[in-house]
Amino acid sequence: MSVDRPATFAGRFYPGHPDMCAQMVDDLLRGTAAPAGPGAIVPHAGWVYSGATAALGLAAIAATQPETVVIFGAVHVPDPNPASVYPGAAWQTPLGSLHVDEELAARFARSRLIVAEPASHRREHSIEVQLPLLLRLLPGVRIVPIMVRPSRDAPEIGRWCASEASGSGRKVAFVGSTDLTHYGPAFGFEPHGSGQVGIHWAKEVNDRRIIKLIQDLDADGVLEEAEINRNACGAGAIAATIAAMRELGATRYEELRHTCSAEVDFGQGGEPESANSVGYEAGVFLTGA
């Protein structure tokens, strides 16, 4: 039997108290006017770092007034499946619950690459952190949460989901959840040294390489780039989203914001307080010229 998925990361990545969560959501969503599009890339770190960036991407897809939002999540926990869909019930947030579009989830799970497996979502945060924002933007919207591994199957998964969404008769939007380069000693990745020089390279060189491939709508290129240069933890989610958008007729990607956690962590001397930094990107896929 399907059960609700609890708000596991409330109180850690974002406020767990309903009033505090609502206030922070409203603050993050203030001034998020963006072009309306059927798909977006958003980050998934703690809201104090990436929430304002994620809000831009989510506001862009909310402007199309979808009935269902498919969220391709990064995979930070062990999961043997190319993709794992949460098949039913609802996901709880401090602001209320979002119900899963069970019919569309079942259609997705007809693919040989997508397994209906709620257990895979139990300890994964990359989808959950989007939901209070999405609920505030689109009360009553349904969701289909799908974790997508960074395998060569990811573009096929995206195309399948787009095709099934089109056949459902619903108005569906797609979101790909990823952070970019994880740089510094905490991540064991410092090819350009520690401190500001390395952090600058991570954002302005390493992140920009994978962002260029998103702008080129190159799903396969994203997978290869992330594997070589470690500049996206959700390469599978990005590739699936790009492939879904191309299937649905998207012709371009417009960047809304690119930042990093070090830009929040500056101390009084203008230097990052932390030797570590994570990149964050938001953008929207658009159709037409």
Phi and psi in degrees as a GROMACS rama.xvg file:
@    title "Ramachandran Plot"
@    xaxis  label "Phi"
@    yaxis  label "Psi"
@TYPE xy
-70.3172  141.794  SER-2
-130.13  159.354  VAL-3
-67.0938  142.86  ASP-4
-93.0553  119.514  ARG-5
-70.0224  163.54  PRO-6
-80.5032  78.5634  ALA-7
-62.3305  -34.5134  THR-8
-104.2  7.25394  PHE-9
-63.6476  136.427  ALA-10
89.2258  -5.91325  GLY-11
-120.648  -62.8902  ARG-12
-84.614  -19.9085  PHE-13
-159.061  164.091  TYR-14
-62.6289  139.686  PRO-15
-92.2615  -23.4095  GLY-16
-76.6168  131.079  HIS-17
-53.9839  -44.7521  PRO-18
-66.3654  -43.0231  ASP-19
-67.2534  -38.3309  MET-20
-64.2882  -44.9099  CYS-21
-61.8588  -40.9575  ALA-22
-65.0452  -42.5841  GLN-23
-69.245  -38.8331  MET-24
-58.2008  -47.475  VAL-25
-62.5598  -39.104  ASP-26
-63.8006  -42.1972  ASP-27
-68.7904  -33.5  LEU-28
-84.0206  -11.0137  LEU-29
-66.3404  124.141  ARG-30
77.2548  30.5014  GLY-31
-99.2198  30.4689  THR-32
-60.131  130.084  ALA-33
-152.015  161.277  ALA-34
-59.1663  140.572  PRO-35
-81.2278  130.303  ALA-36
-149.616  160.738  GLY-37
-83.104  0.753483  PRO-38
-155.755  155.549  GLY-39
-151.073  157.153  ALA-40
-108.43  133.18  ILE-41
-139.746  155.031  VAL-42
-88.8963  172.449  PRO-43
-140.936  30.3611  HIS-44
-84.3179  -173.993  ALA-45
-56.8126  143.836  GLY-46
-59.249  -32.5011  TRP-47
-60.3713  -25.8642  VAL-48
-96.273  -50.0429  TYR-49
-118.958  -0.164866  SER-50
-60.4814  -42.5193  GLY-51
-66.6229  -32.7141  ALA-52
-71.2347  -46.0513  THR-53
-59.2973  -38.5425  ALA-54
-59.8682  -34.9909  ALA-55
-62.7381  -47.3299  LEU-56
-66.1119  -41.2621  GLY-57
-68.431  -36.3878  LEU-58
-63.9138  -34.2379  ALA-59
-65.1069  -43.3713  ALA-60
-76.0492  -30.6865  ILE-61
-63.9052  -29.5312  ALA-62
-64.6827  -17.8812  ALA-63
-86.4591  -4.35267  THR-64
54.8185  56.8923  GLN-65
-71.9217  153.3  PRO-66
-82.1495  -32.4193  GLU-67
-135.7  141.058  THR-68
-118.019  121.755  VAL-69
-91.0352  124.13  VAL-70
-114.009  111.588  ILE-71
-85.1888  117.605  PHE-72
-102.268  152.929  GLY-73
-69.6731  160.875  ALA-74
-117.765  106.795  VAL-75
-105.544  -3.3336  HIS-76
-120.18  159.614  VAL-77
-60.3555  128.801  PRO-78
-154.593  114.639  ASP-79
-77.5145  -11.1759  PRO-80
-86.208  144.319  ASN-81
-56.1442  -37.1055  PRO-82
-151.715  141.111  ALA-83
-123.903  119.249  SER-84
-100.725  140.858  VAL-85
-84.126  116.975  TYR-86
-85.5621  -14.8698  PRO-87
-170.776  -172.839  GLY-88
62.6868  -136.487  ALA-89
-145.849  162.648  ALA-90
-108.731  126.824  TRP-91
-82.1966  148.17  GLN-92
-137.539  166.15  THR-93
-61.6659  -16.7676  PRO-94
-101.262  4.36414  LEU-95
126.436  -174.676  GLY-96
-109.611  150.104  SER-97
-111.13  125.78  LEU-98
-82.6217  143.255  HIS-99
-78.1327  138.271  VAL-100
-76.8121  90.2526  ASP-101
-65.6588  -34.6169  GLU-102
-66.6377  -44.8963  GLU-103
-69.1028  -38.1754  LEU-104
-59.092  -40.5698  ALA-105
-66.3214  -37.8062  ALA-106
-62.8758  -42.2481  ARG-107
-62.2375  -39.7789  PHE-108
-71.9124  -2.90404  ALA-109
-74.6309  -14.6078  ARG-110
-71.093  145.974  SER-111
-68.1017  -13.8612  ARG-112
-100.431  -9.15465  LEU-113
-119.369  121.632  ILE-114
-108.783  133.302  VAL-115
-75.5404  103.76  ALA-116
-146.487  89.9168  GLU-117
-64.8415  -28.7579  PRO-118
-61.6047  -30.1  ALA-119
-65.3318  -21.8793  SER-120
-90.547  -5.63731  HIS-121
-59.6762  -40.7403  ARG-122
-116.869  18.9921  ARG-123
-100.489  133.244  GLU-124
-101.904  -13.7592  HIS-125
-66.8405  -22.9554  SER-126
-93.7846  -43.6606  ILE-127
-55.0657  -42.1439  GLU-128
-65.9126  -16.5872  VAL-129
-80.5603  -22.3423  GLN-130
-71.461  -41.734  LEU-131
-60.1314  -38.0579  PRO-132
-64.2583  -45.1372  LEU-133
-64.1025  -39.812  LEU-134
-64.0692  -39.201  LEU-135
-67.5039  -37.6732  ARG-136
-74.6862  -36.6168  LEU-137
-134.806  72.2986  LEU-138
-57.6137  130.95  PRO-139
91.04  -6.51586  GLY-140
-66.2649  148.077  VAL-141
-101.178  158.346  ARG-142
-128.193  157.013  ILE-143
-129.503  103.225  VAL-144
-84.227  127.465  PRO-145
-136.287  118.619  ILE-146
-83.7112  132.192  MET-147
-124.487  117.002  VAL-148
-70.2507  154.648  ARG-149
-79.9107  62.7134  PRO-150
-106.943  169.731  SER-151
-66.6496  -9.39802  ARG-152
-82.1138  -12.2349  ASP-153
-57.3425  -44.4189  ALA-154
-61.7375  -39.3032  PRO-155
-63.7398  -37.9961  GLU-156
-61.0183  -45.0883  ILE-157
-62.1179  -43.5546  GLY-158
-64.5146  -42.3608  ARG-159
-59.9696  -46.9137  TRP-160
-64.0994  -39.1311  CYS-161
-64.1782  -42.4761  ALA-162
-64.3709  -44.0987  SER-163
-67.3043  -36.5034  GLU-164
-63.8941  -41.9765  ALA-165
-62.1396  -39.1811  SER-166
-74.5383  -12.6836  GLY-167
-79.2151  -17.5612  SER-168
81.5222  0.536709  GLY-169
-89.7411  159.068  ARG-170
-90.5221  112.241  LYS-171
-121.688  138.783  VAL-172
-116.744  157.803  ALA-173
-124.641  141.426  PHE-174
-130.288  133.931  VAL-175
-109.845  123.282  GLY-176
-102.986  118.26  SER-177
-155.527  150.009  THR-178
-102.985  168.418  ASP-179
-105.12  -141.993  LEU-180
-57.0494  128.206  THR-181
-99.3042  103.866  HIS-182
-115.342  138.005  TYR-183
126.345  175.73  GLY-184
-63.3777  -29.2273  PRO-185
-63.8598  -24.8349  ALA-186
-108.309  0.44974  PHE-187
61.8375  35.1654  GLY-188
-141.005  100.515  PHE-189
-142.627  57.6854  GLU-190
-66.1903  -16.9315  PRO-191
-119.074  30.5237  HIS-192
82.8163  175.628  GLY-193
-94.7171  165.381  SER-194
84.9613  -160.694  GLY-195
-63.2644  -37.9266  GLN-196
-61.7262  -47.5263  VAL-197
-65.9174  -40.6695  GLY-198
-65.3132  -39.0945  ILE-199
-62.2108  -43.6984  HIS-200
-61.0795  -42.6657  TRP-201
-58.0812  -43.2343  ALA-202
-80.27  -48.8099  LYS-203
-87.7271  -14.9231  GLU-204
-116.361  -59.2878  VAL-205
-68.5064  -46.4835  ASN-206
-60.4239  -43.3799  ASP-207
-64.7195  -26.4714  ARG-208
-62.868  -45.2181  ARG-209
-77.9478  -31.3148  ILE-210
-62.8147  -38.0887  ILE-211
-60.342  -38.9393  LYS-212
-69.7048  -34.0261  LEU-213
-63.5929  -44.7138  ILE-214
-61.8439  -31.1857  GLN-215
-81.5697  -2.77776  ASP-216
57.0443  40.754  LEU-217
-103.092  87.2562  ASP-218
-63.2129  -46.2172  ALA-219
-65.6658  -38.5362  ASP-220
-63.3904  -36.5108  GLY-221
-60.1955  -44.3137  VAL-222
-62.0744  -44.9898  LEU-223
-67.1177  -43.146  GLU-224
-61.3928  -45.4838  GLU-225
-66.4703  -35.2392  ALA-226
-66.3732  -38.3504  GLU-227
-79.8641  -44.1401  ILE-228
-112.409  5.14213  ASN-229
53.7519  44.8438  ARG-230
-112.691  19.8974  ASN-231
-162.272  128.342  ALA-232
-84.0453  -15.3194  CYS-233
-118.017  45.1842  GLY-234
-59.9901  -35.3617  ALA-235
-63.6032  -41.4925  GLY-236
-65.1527  -41.2561  ALA-237
-63.0687  -48.4775  ILE-238
-62.4695  -41.152  ALA-239
-63.9935  -39.97  ALA-240
-66.9044  -45.4891  THR-241
-58.2442  -47.1691  ILE-242
-63.4146  -39.5439  ALA-243
-63.1252  -42.0754  ALA-244
-66.6786  -40.5613  MET-245
-64.3342  -39.6198  ARG-246
-61.3773  -32.8728  GLU-247
-93.6115  5.7903  LEU-248
96.3837  11.0808  GLY-249
-65.8295  140.713  ALA-250
-116.418  -11.8577  THR-251
-160.366  163.406  ARG-252
-123.885  128.148  TYR-253
-110.636  118.854  GLU-254
-71.2453  136.791  GLU-255
-105.239  -38.3109  LEU-256
-163.623  141.968  ARG-257
-132.092  119.991  HIS-258
-143.938  -171.297  THR-259
-153.491  163.227  CYS-260
-64.7466  -29.5902  SER-261
-62.5423  -25.8536  ALA-262
-73.6891  -13.335  GLU-263
-92.0796  -27.3645  VAL-264
-93.2351  17.1012  ASP-265
-66.1471  135.166  PHE-266
-89.6629  -171.926  GLY-267
-65.3515  -27.3357  GLN-268
-86.6722  3.77054  GLY-269
85.4759  0.819151  GLY-270
-97.2696  146.88  GLU-271
-59.3699  135.84  PRO-272
-71.9546  -23.9202  GLU-273
-109.332  147.926  SER-274
-83.3906  -1.88642  ALA-275
-110.529  152.471  ASN-276
-153.717  147.956  SER-277
-127.956  135.861  VAL-278
-86.9134  147.113  GLY-279
-132.237  135.359  TYR-280
-132.927  137.616  GLU-281
-131.012  139.799  ALA-282
-163.253  167.327  GLY-283
-128.393  140.653  VAL-284
-90.0562  136.171  PHE-285
-126.938  154.869  LEU-286
-109.603  161.645  THR-287
85.7224  -179.108  GLY-288
